[in-house]
């Protein structure tokens, strides 16, 4: 599992000639890093100097820590889901019944594989939302990490979108495609715009 292996082991598997882990898992780790950076900045925004913001900062720490765990879960889930797609294509197809069963399994696996990145886009948006709440009260000594968190979340969202698209184009069920579109259409653009705006605010604050 990605959540329990070393960085070196994960990167070795990512770089190898094998289908999993891939971009979907990498996207989830982008989100996890973004959430971790938010949590770190929040933890540096504590003490007497920031006492008036203690409630806000405490909530952000708890929420960001939860998002780290959830993003790592999605990294593992993405790897598992994509392996399901691979396995479905390997099913026997020697008879009409087997062909039909294989086709149905492939379609189910593709829909499932698109669900994980759909959830990830929403999580990336939550990371940006937390970073946006934090930026105006954050310890200025680590303010650049708010921008880093926003950029990591942005990468998670855009990568997840591509992973949805590559699965959805092969889904034949019109209703299933419509459900996925309803869940995701336009969401990543909002994340990107919010992340870009936040990163720009941080840079302006640094250079002021």
C-alpha positions, 0 to 999 in steps of 0.5 A, a space after each residue: 500500500 502506498 500509505 505504508 511504503 517508503 518514498 523511495 519504494 513508491 517512486 521506484 514502483 511509479 518509475 517502473 514499467 508497470 501500470 500501477 501506481 500511476 497518475 491517479 495515485 500521484 494526484 492523490 499524493 499531491 493533495 496529501 502534500 498540500 494538506 500537510 503543508 496547510 497543517 504545518 503552516 497552521 501549527 506554526 500559527 499558534 501561541 500568544 501572538 496568534 491567540 485571537 485566531 486559535 479557534 480557526 487555526 485549531 479547526 484548520 489543523 484538524 481538518 488538514 490532518 483528516 485530509 492527509 489521511 483521506 488523500 492517502 486512502 484515495 492513493 491506495 484506492 486509485 491503484 486498486 481501482 485501476 488494477 481492477 480495470 486491467 484485470 477485467 480486460 484479462 477476463 476470458 472471452 471465448 464464448 458469447 456469454 463470456 464476452 458479455 460478462 467481460 464487457 460488463 466487468 470492464 464497464 463496471 471497472 471503468 466507472 469505479 476507476 473514475 469515481 476515485 479521481 472525482 472524489 479527489 477533485 473535491 478533496 483538492 478543493 477542500 485543501 485550497 479552501 483551508 489554505 484560503 482561510 489560513 492565509 490572512 492570519 498565517 505566520 509570515 515566516 512560512 507564508 510561502 508554504 500556503 502557496 505551495 499547498 495551493 499549487 499541490 492541490 491544483 496539480 491534484 485536481 487537474 491530474 484527477 480530471 485527466 484520469 476521469 476523462 481517460 476512463 469516461 471516454 470508454 464508458 458506454 453507459 450514457 447514464 453512468 457518464 452523465 452521473 460522472 459529469 454531474 459530479 465533476 464538470 466544472 469543479 476542477 476549474 474552480 479549484 484551479 482558479 482558487 489555487 491560482 488566486 491564492 498563490 498570487 496573493 501569497 506572492 504579492 504579500 511576500 514581495 510587498 
